[in-house]
């Protein structure tokens, strides 16, 4: 499952260095906002077909690691 983290990229030239999905200017926080608003993975993908199920899972995995206190290096 940790290979999902490879979908999360951080580039200072994209979205001010926020973690995004595959350099596509989709910040992880936006994915989490959609999920917390009650959207399902299927609804997100239907509305935004450039996203994949694995992108949503990667955002959740990234968030879990971020709040766990572990570093991303430890997770990989």
The first five atom37 places (N, CA, C, CB, O) and aatype in JSON, in Angstrom:
{
  "aatype": [20, 20, 20, 20, 20, 20, 20, 20, 20, 20, 20, 20, 20, 20, 20, 20, 20, 20, 20, 20, 20, 20, 20, 20, 20, 20, 20, 20, 20, 20, 20, 20, 20, 20, 20, 20, 20, 20, 20, 20, 20, 20, 20, 20, 20, 20, 20, 20, 20, 20, 20, 20, 20, 20, 20, 20, 20, 20, 20, 20, 20, 20, 20, 20, 20, 20, 20, 20, 20, 20, 20, 20, 20, 20, 20, 20],
  "atom_mask": [
    [1, 1, 1, 1, 1],
    [1, 1, 1, 1, 1],
    [1, 1, 1, 1, 1],
    [1, 1, 1, 1, 1],
    [1, 1, 1, 1, 1],
    [1, 1, 1, 1, 1],
    [1, 1, 1, 1, 1],
    [1, 1, 1, 1, 1],
    [1, 1, 1, 1, 1],
    [1, 1, 1, 1, 1],
    [1, 1, 1, 1, 1],
    [1, 1, 1, 1, 1],
    [1, 1, 1, 1, 1],
    [1, 1, 1, 1, 1],
    [1, 1, 1, 1, 1],
    [1, 1, 1, 1, 1],
    [1, 1, 1, 1, 1],
    [1, 1, 1, 1, 1],
    [1, 1, 1, 1, 1],
    [1, 1, 1, 1, 1],
    [1, 1, 1, 1, 1],
    [1, 1, 1, 1, 1],
    [1, 1, 1, 1, 1],
    [1, 1, 1, 1, 1],
    [1, 1, 1, 1, 1],
    [1, 1, 1, 1, 1],
    [1, 1, 1, 1, 1],
    [1, 1, 1, 1, 1],
    [1, 1, 1, 1, 1],
    [1, 1, 1, 1, 1],
    [1, 1, 1, 1, 1],
    [1, 1, 1, 1, 1],
    [1, 1, 1, 1, 1],
    [1, 1, 1, 1, 1],
    [1, 1, 1, 1, 1],
    [1, 1, 1, 1, 1],
    [1, 1, 1, 1, 1],
    [1, 1, 1, 1, 1],
    [1, 1, 1, 1, 1],
    [1, 1, 1, 1, 1],
    [1, 1, 1, 1, 1],
    [1, 1, 1, 1, 1],
    [1, 1, 1, 1, 1],
    [1, 1, 1, 1, 1],
    [1, 1, 1, 1, 1],
    [1, 1, 1, 1, 1],
    [1, 1, 1, 1, 1],
    [1, 1, 1, 1, 1],
    [1, 1, 1, 1, 1],
    [1, 1, 1, 1, 1],
    [1, 1, 1, 1, 1],
    [1, 1, 1, 1, 1],
    [1, 1, 1, 1, 1],
    [1, 1, 1, 1, 1],
    [1, 1, 1, 1, 1],
    [1, 1, 1, 1, 1],
    [1, 1, 1, 1, 1],
    [1, 1, 1, 1, 1],
    [1, 1, 1, 1, 1],
    [1, 1, 1, 1, 1],
    [1, 1, 1, 1, 1],
    [1, 1, 1, 1, 1],
    [1, 1, 1, 1, 1],
    [1, 1, 1, 1, 1],
    [1, 1, 1, 1, 1],
    [1, 1, 1, 1, 1],
    [1, 1, 1, 1, 1],
    [1, 1, 1, 1, 1],
    [1, 1, 1, 1, 1],
    [1, 1, 1, 1, 1],
    [1, 1, 1, 1, 1],
    [1, 1, 1, 1, 1],
    [1, 1, 1, 1, 1],
    [1, 1, 1, 1, 1],
    [1, 1, 1, 1, 1],
    [1, 1, 1, 1, 1]
  ],
  "atom_positions": [
    [[0.81, -1.19, 0.0], [0.0, 0.0, 0.0], [0.86, 1.26, 0.0], [-0.93, 0.0, 1.19], [0.42, 2.3, -0.48]],
    [[2.06, 1.18, 0.53], [2.89, 2.37, 0.61], [3.31, 2.9, -0.75], [4.11, 2.09, 1.43], [3.71, 4.05, -0.86]],
    [[3.22, 2.07, -1.8], [3.54, 2.59, -3.13], [2.5, 3.63, -3.58], [3.61, 1.45, -4.15], [2.72, 4.36, -4.54]],
    [[1.38, 3.69, -2.87], [0.4, 4.74, -3.15], [1.0, 6.12, -2.91], [-0.86, 4.56, -2.28], [0.63, 7.09, -3.57]],
    [[1.92, 6.2, -1.96], [2.52, 7.49, -1.64], [3.3, 8.08, -2.82], [3.43, 7.36, -0.44], [3.53, 9.28, -2.87]],
    [[3.71, 7.23, -3.75], [4.41, 7.73, -4.94], [3.5, 8.63, -5.78], [4.93, 6.55, -5.8], [3.99, 9.41, -6.59]],
    [[2.19, 8.52, -5.59], [1.24, 9.37, -6.3], [1.18, 10.77, -5.73], [-0.14, 8.75, -6.27], [0.67, 11.69, -6.38]],
    [[1.7, 10.96, -4.53], [1.71, 12.26, -3.88], [3.03, 12.95, -4.2], [1.49, 12.14, -2.34], [4.1, 12.42, -3.89]],
    [[2.95, 14.11, -4.8], [4.17, 14.84, -5.17], [4.17, 16.2, -4.48], [4.27, 15.0, -6.7], [3.13, 16.8, -4.22]],
    [[5.37, 16.66, -4.21], [5.55, 17.97, -3.6], [6.6, 18.71, -4.42], [5.99, 17.86, -2.09], [7.75, 18.29, -4.52]],
    [[6.16, 19.8, -5.01], [7.01, 20.59, -5.88], [6.76, 22.06, -5.55], [6.74, 20.28, -7.4], [5.62, 22.51, -5.6]],
    [[7.81, 22.81, -5.2], [7.6, 24.21, -4.83], [6.97, 25.05, -5.94], [8.91, 24.82, -4.43], [6.43, 26.12, -5.67]],
    [[7.02, 24.57, -7.18], [6.44, 25.31, -8.3], [4.98, 24.96, -8.57], [7.25, 25.07, -9.53], [4.35, 25.55, -9.45]],
    [[4.45, 24.0, -7.83], [3.06, 23.57, -8.03], [2.3, 23.75, -6.72], [2.99, 22.08, -8.52], [2.66, 23.17, -5.7]],
    [[1.25, 24.56, -6.77], [0.38, 24.8, -5.61], [1.18, 25.19, -4.37], [-0.45, 23.56, -5.32], [0.89, 24.74, -3.26]],
    [[2.18, 26.04, -4.57], [2.97, 26.58, -3.46], [3.64, 25.49, -2.63], [2.1, 27.43, -2.57], [3.87, 25.68, -1.43]],
    [[3.96, 24.36, -3.25], [4.65, 23.3, -2.54], [3.76, 22.4, -1.7], [5.68, 23.88, -1.69], [4.26, 21.58, -0.93]],
    [[2.45, 22.55, -1.83], [1.54, 21.68, -1.1], [1.59, 20.28, -1.72], [0.08, 22.24, -1.11], [1.87, 20.14, -2.91]],
    [[1.32, 19.25, -0.92], [1.25, 17.89, -1.48], [0.07, 17.81, -2.46], [1.09, 16.82, -0.35], [-1.05, 18.19, -2.14]],
    [[0.35, 17.31, -3.66], [-0.66, 17.2, -4.71], [-0.67, 15.79, -5.28], [-0.42, 18.22, -5.82], [0.24, 15.0, -5.03]],
    [[-1.7, 15.5, -6.04], [-1.82, 14.22, -6.73], [-1.08, 14.29, -8.06], [-3.31, 13.84, -6.95], [-1.43, 15.1, -8.92]],
    [[-0.09, 13.48, -8.22], [0.65, 13.28, -9.48], [0.97, 14.57, -10.23], [-0.14, 12.38, -10.38], [0.8, 14.63, -11.45]],
    [[1.42, 15.6, -9.53], [1.79, 16.87, -10.15], [0.65, 17.51, -10.95], [2.98, 16.67, -11.06], [0.9, 18.31, -11.85]],
    [[-0.6, 17.16, -10.64], [-1.74, 17.64, -11.43], [-2.42, 18.86, -10.83], [-2.74, 16.54, -11.59], [-3.5, 19.23, -11.29]],
    [[-1.85, 19.48, -9.85], [-2.48, 20.63, -9.2], [-3.77, 20.27, -8.49], [-2.76, 21.71, -10.22], [-4.67, 21.1, -8.36]],
    [[-3.86, 19.04, -8.04], [-4.95, 18.58, -7.19], [-4.38, 18.4, -5.8], [-5.6, 17.25, -7.73], [-3.86, 17.32, -5.49]],
    [[-4.46, 19.42, -4.94], [-3.92, 19.28, -3.58], [-4.62, 18.16, -2.8], [-4.04, 20.6, -2.83], [-5.83, 17.95, -2.94]],
    [[-3.85, 17.47, -2.0], [-4.4, 16.43, -1.13], [-5.54, 17.01, -0.31], [-3.3, 15.83, -0.21], [-6.57, 16.35, -0.12]],
    [[-5.38, 18.23, 0.18], [-6.42, 18.83, 1.03], [-7.75, 18.99, 0.3], [-5.96, 20.18, 1.53], [-8.8, 18.9, 0.93]],
    [[-7.72, 19.21, -1.0], [-8.97, 19.33, -1.76], [-9.67, 17.97, -1.85], [-8.7, 19.89, -3.19], [-10.89, 17.89, -1.73]],
    [[-8.89, 16.93, -2.06], [-9.45, 15.57, -2.09], [-10.1, 15.27, -0.74], [-8.35, 14.51, -2.43], [-11.21, 14.75, -0.68]],
    [[-9.39, 15.59, 0.33], [-9.93, 15.35, 1.67], [-11.18, 16.18, 1.93], [-8.86, 15.66, 2.74], [-12.12, 15.71, 2.57]],
    [[-11.21, 17.41, 1.43], [-12.4, 18.26, 1.57], [-13.61, 17.62, 0.88], [-12.13, 19.66, 0.98], [-14.71, 17.61, 1.43]],
    [[-13.39, 17.09, -0.31], [-14.5, 16.47, -1.03], [-15.02, 15.25, -0.27], [-14.06, 16.07, -2.45], [-16.23, 15.06, -0.14]],
    [[-14.1, 14.44, 0.24], [-14.51, 13.27, 1.01], [-15.23, 13.67, 2.29], [-13.29, 12.4, 1.35], [-16.25, 13.07, 2.64]],
    [[-14.72, 14.67, 2.98], [-15.35, 15.09, 4.24], [-16.7, 15.76, 4.0], [-14.42, 16.04, 5.0], [-17.53, 15.82, 4.91]],
    [[-16.93, 16.25, 2.79], [-18.22, 16.83, 2.44], [-19.25, 15.75, 2.1], [-18.07, 17.79, 1.27], [-20.42, 16.04, 1.85]],
    [[-18.79, 14.5, 2.09], [-19.71, 13.38, 1.85], [-19.64, 12.78, 0.47], [-21.07, 13.83, 2.09], [-20.39, 11.84, 0.18]],
    [[-18.76, 13.29, -0.39], [-18.64, 12.69, -1.72], [-18.0, 11.32, -1.62], [-17.82, 13.61, -2.66], [-17.1, 11.1, -0.81]],
    [[-18.46, 10.41, -2.44], [-17.84, 9.09, -2.5], [-16.68, 9.14, -3.5], [-18.88, 8.0, -2.9], [-16.57, 10.06, -4.31]],
    [[-15.84, 8.14, -3.43], [-14.75, 8.03, -4.39], [-15.31, 8.03, -5.81], [-13.92, 6.76, -4.13], [-14.76, 8.68, -6.7]],
    [[-16.38, 7.29, -6.01], [-16.99, 7.2, -7.34], [-17.49, 8.56, -7.82], [-18.13, 6.19, -7.33], [-17.33, 8.91, -8.99]],
    [[-18.1, 9.32, -6.93], [-18.6, 10.65, -7.3], [-17.45, 11.59, -7.66], [-19.42, 11.25, -6.17], [-17.55, 12.36, -8.62]],
    [[-16.38, 11.52, -6.91], [-15.21, 12.37, -7.2], [-14.66, 12.04, -8.57], [-14.12, 12.18, -6.12], [-14.37, 12.94, -9.36]],
    [[-14.5, 10.76, -8.85], [-13.95, 10.33, -10.14], [-14.91, 10.67, -11.28], [-13.65, 8.82, -10.13], [-14.47, 11.05, -12.37]],
    [[-16.2, 10.54, -11.04], [-17.18, 10.89, -12.08], [-17.09, 12.38, -12.41], [-18.62, 10.52, -11.62], [-17.14, 12.77, -13.58]],
    [[-16.96, 13.22, -11.38], [-16.87, 14.66, -11.59], [-15.51, 15.1, -12.12], [-17.16, 15.39, -10.29], [-15.4, 16.12, -12.8]],
    [[-14.48, 14.32, -11.82], [-13.1, 14.68, -12.18], [-12.4, 13.44, -12.74], [-12.31, 15.25, -10.94], [-11.6, 12.81, -12.03]],
    [[-12.68, 13.08, -13.98], [-12.19, 11.82, -14.54], [-10.68, 11.71, -14.67], [-12.79, 11.61, -15.87], [-10.15, 10.63, -14.92]],
    [[-9.96, 12.82, -14.5], [-8.5, 12.73, -14.52], [-7.95, 12.08, -13.26], [-7.89, 14.12, -14.7], [-6.8, 11.66, -13.21]],
    [[-8.79, 12.0, -12.22], [-8.4, 11.34, -10.98], [-8.72, 9.86, -11.07], [-9.09, 11.98, -9.77], [-9.64, 9.45, -11.78]],
    [[-7.97, 9.06, -10.33], [-8.17, 7.61, -10.27], [-8.42, 7.2, -8.83], [-6.94, 6.85, -10.86], [-8.08, 7.93, -7.9]],
    [[-9.02, 6.04, -8.67], [-9.31, 5.53, -7.33], [-8.04, 5.53, -6.47], [-9.91, 4.11, -7.41], [-8.09, 5.88, -5.29]],
    [[-6.94, 5.13, -7.04], [-5.68, 5.07, -6.3], [-5.23, 6.45, -5.83], [-4.6, 4.45, -7.16], [-4.55, 6.56, -4.81]],
    [[-5.6, 7.5, -6.56], [-5.28, 8.87, -6.14], [-6.0, 9.21, -4.84], [-5.65, 9.88, -7.25], [-5.43, 9.82, -3.94]],
    [[-7.26, 8.81, -4.76], [-8.05, 9.07, -3.55], [-7.47, 8.29, -2.39], [-9.54, 8.7, -3.77], [-7.34, 8.82, -1.28]],
    [[-7.14, 7.04, -2.64], [-6.54, 6.21, -1.59], [-5.2, 6.78, -1.14], [-6.36, 4.76, -2.09], [-4.87, 6.75, 0.05]],
    [[-4.43, 7.3, -2.08], [-3.13, 7.89, -1.76], [-3.31, 9.12, -0.87], [-2.37, 8.26, -3.04], [-2.54, 9.33, 0.07]],
    [[-4.32, 9.94, -1.16], [-4.57, 11.12, -0.34], [-4.92, 10.72, 1.09], [-5.71, 11.97, -0.95], [-4.45, 11.34, 2.04]],
    [[-5.74, 9.68, 1.23], [-6.08, 9.2, 2.57], [-4.87, 8.63, 3.29], [-7.18, 8.16, 2.48], [-4.69, 8.86, 4.48]],
    [[-4.06, 7.89, 2.58], [-2.85, 7.31, 3.18], [-1.9, 8.42, 3.62], [-2.13, 6.36, 2.17], [-1.34, 8.36, 4.72]],
    [[-1.73, 9.43, 2.79], [-0.87, 10.56, 3.12], [-1.38, 11.27, 4.37], [-0.79, 11.54, 1.93], [-0.6, 11.61, 5.26]],
    [[-2.68, 11.49, 4.43], [-3.27, 12.16, 5.6], [-3.07, 11.33, 6.86], [-4.77, 12.42, 5.37], [-2.75, 11.88, 7.91]],
    [[-3.25, 10.05, 6.76], [-3.07, 9.17, 7.92], [-1.65, 9.26, 8.45], [-3.41, 7.72, 7.55], [-1.44, 9.38, 9.65]],
    [[-0.7, 9.2, 7.55], [0.7, 9.27, 7.97], [1.01, 10.65, 8.54], [1.64, 8.97, 6.79], [1.74, 10.76, 9.53]],
    [[0.47, 11.68, 7.94], [0.72, 13.05, 8.4], [0.24, 13.26, 9.83], [0.04, 14.05, 7.49], [0.91, 13.94, 10.61]],
    [[-0.9, 12.69, 10.19], [-1.43, 12.9, 11.54], [-0.9, 11.88, 12.54], [-2.93, 12.84, 11.52], [-1.09, 12.05, 13.74]],
    [[-0.25, 10.84, 12.06], [0.24, 9.79, 12.97], [1.52, 10.2, 13.7], [0.49, 8.52, 12.2], [1.89, 9.58, 14.69]],
    [[2.17, 11.23, 13.19], [3.44, 11.63, 13.8], [4.64, 10.95, 13.16], [3.42, 11.33, 15.27], [5.79, 11.28, 13.47]],
    [[4.38, 10.01, 12.27], [5.48, 9.36, 11.55], [5.9, 10.25, 10.39], [5.06, 7.95, 11.03], [5.11, 11.03, 9.88]],
    [[7.14, 10.12, 10.0], [7.6, 10.86, 8.84], [7.26, 10.06, 7.58], [9.13, 11.15, 8.92], [7.06, 8.85, 7.63]],
    [[7.19, 10.74, 6.47], [6.94, 10.04, 5.21], [8.06, 9.07, 4.89], [6.76, 11.04, 4.06], [7.83, 8.01, 4.3]],
    [[9.28, 9.42, 5.26], [10.42, 8.53, 5.01], [10.25, 7.21, 5.76], [11.74, 9.21, 5.44], [10.63, 6.15, 5.26]],
    [[9.67, 7.27, 6.96], [9.43, 6.03, 7.73], [8.35, 5.18, 7.09], [9.04, 6.36, 9.16], [8.36, 3.96, 7.23]],
    [[7.43, 5.81, 6.41], [6.29, 5.11, 5.83], [6.64, 4.39, 4.54], [5.17, 6.07, 5.58], [5.98, 3.42, 4.17]],
    [[7.66, 4.84, 3.88], [8.0, 4.28, 2.57], [8.86, 3.06, 2.69], [8.7, 5.3, 1.72], [9.23, 2.47, 1.68]]
  ]
}
